[in-house]
Amino acid sequence: MSIHQSLISPTANPELRRALSERLQRRAALAGGLGELEPLAIRLGLIQDSLTPRFRDPTVALFVADHGLAVDGLPLMWGRTTKQHADLLLHNRLPCSVLARTQGLQLSLIDCGIAEEMPPNPRLQSRKIAHGTRNSRLGPAMSLEHAHAAVRVGMEIADKFTGNVLVCAGLGQGAFEAGALVMSRLCDLPVKDFIVSGPDMRQDQLDPLLGLLLACQARHREAVDPMDVLAAFGGFETAVMVGAMLVAASKRHLIVVDGLPACAALKAASMIAAPVTDYAVFCRSHTHHGIDQALAQFHAAALLELGLDAADGCGALLAWPMLRAAAAMLTDLHDSADTLMPPPPPPAVRVSGPGRLSSRPGLLGMPGTAGDTES
């Protein structure tokens, strides 16, 4: 399927926002406020265009691919190749897969371009564009045709998901560095901002990595358009996520973004269709300062800050109960809260005339109006 900007509607709806806020205020009148859970609940209602947002069949999609940039000496993820890491995930030997199972979430590992062949597995989707990208220091990471093909694959994948929640995380040898290059170019910020892990990062680790990424950028100075940037620097997992996010947003589905590769995909998608960011919430699975910089580009913060140092996807899974709780404040409490509200007293005075139509006290001490009824 093709995506045009007109197919992705902004979530802005002042009337619905007001109704959602009033509903939450009535809940607060019963048992107190719930802080940051309340704006999150409103966000979910706006995404689904509903006073009672509900989740169905959430999918945790881990998009995995290798990167040619890794041959220039990038360290292995926890000493494992991409295929080894994927194997551990599929066999419930890593926290991400265990967290998904314990919370009843469907985990799907999507092979977008792992260099080696993966054995069949019920949770593995083989959508390999190629056996890893090329080295972006020497030329484009992928051809423009491959970049477009990867976006189409992502669209097809998201179109077949039965649920209305898509958790996106990108994994693979070189995925973080490729995501940093994409974010740097699309946001017109120094790549250093995205690769410095923290104040304690050793200079002998930073200097060779920064030199490599600056060489990649110098090789592709002309790449500015989002598809050209994806082709120059990106990974297949990032390009596939772009397509998946565009389709998810067009269907008013919640997109949970976890990690720098997923942030890079969302940035590229937003330059194709700006309203896609309306459907995204953010999580983080590690404390890397590059994530701080990426979130700042969306004027966002992670749902939870737990000081994790884990693979992307873990932060989203740990935040899932919070998302469910926020939706429940608008759905599961609906009938019980309204039943417990005391009946309104009869009006003491009814005076005709313009602006005097109130027949009951307003909520939370505000003056009542003729339209002050339960939605």
PEPE-V492825 format. One record per backbone hydrogen bond with DSSP energy under -0.5 kcal/mol. NH is the residue of the N-H (numbers start at 1). CO is the residue of the C=O. If there is no record, write none. Layout:
# PEPE-V492825
NH_CO, NH_CO
This chain:
# PEPE-V492825
7_4, 8_5, 9_7, 17_13, 18_14, 19_15, 20_16, 21_17, 22_18, 23_19, 24_20, 25_21, 26_22, 27_23, 28_24, 29_25, 30_26, 30_27, 31_27, 32_28, 37_34, 38_35, 39_35, 40_36, 41_37, 42_38, 43_39, 44_40, 45_41, 46_42, 47_43, 48_44, 49_45, 50_45, 59_165, 60_106, 61_59, 61_167, 62_60, 62_108, 63_61, 63_169, 64_62, 64_110, 65_171, 66_113, 67_173, 68_134, 70_67, 71_68, 72_69, 73_70, 74_70, 77_80, 78_76, 79_76, 80_77, 85_81, 86_82, 87_83, 88_84, 89_85, 90_86, 91_87, 92_89, 93_88, 97_94, 98_94, 99_95, 100_96, 101_97, 102_98, 103_99, 104_101, 105_100, 106_58, 107_105, 108_60, 108_106, 109_123, 110_62, 110_108, 111_109, 111_125, 112_64, 112_110, 113_64, 124_121, 125_109, 125_123, 126_124, 127_111, 127_125, 129_112, 130_112, 132_130, 133_66, 134_141, 136_134, 138_135, 139_135, 141_231, 141_232, 142_231, 147_143, 148_144, 149_145, 150_146, 151_147, 152_148, 153_149, 154_150, 155_151, 156_152, 157_153, 158_154, 159_155, 160_156, 160_157, 161_157, 161_158, 164_56, 166_254, 167_59, 168_166, 168_256, 169_61, 170_258, 171_63, 174_172, 175_172, 178_174, 179_175, 180_176, 181_177, 182_178, 183_179, 184_180, 185_181, 186_182, 187_183, 188_184, 189_184, 193_190, 194_191, 195_191, 195_192, 196_192, 197_195, 201_198, 205_202, 206_202, 207_203, 209_205, 210_206, 211_207, 212_208, 213_209, 214_210, 215_211, 216_212, 217_213, 218_214, 219_215, 220_216, 220_217, 221_218, 223_220, 224_222, 229_225, 230_226, 231_227, 232_228, 233_229, 234_229, 234_230, 239_235, 240_236, 241_237, 242_238, 243_239, 244_240, 245_241, 246_242, 247_243, 248_244, 249_245, 250_246, 251_247, 251_248, 252_249, 253_248, 254_164, 255_279, 256_166, 256_254, 257_255, 257_281, 258_168, 258_256, 259_283, 263_259, 264_260, 265_261, 266_262, 267_263, 268_264, 269_265, 270_266, 271_267, 271_268, 272_268, 272_269, 273_269, 276_273, 277_274, 278_275, 279_276, 280_277, 281_255, 283_257, 287_308, 289_197, 291_288, 292_288, 293_289, 294_290, 295_291, 296_292, 297_293, 297_294, 298_294, 298_295, 299_296, 300_295, 303_282, 306_304, 310_285, 314_311, 317_313, 318_314, 319_315, 320_316, 322_319, 323_319, 324_320, 325_321, 326_322, 327_323, 328_324, 329_325, 330_327, 331_327, 333_328, 334_331, 337_333, 338_334, 339_335, 340_336, 341_337, 351_349, 356_353, 362_366, 365_362, 366_363, 372_369, 373_371
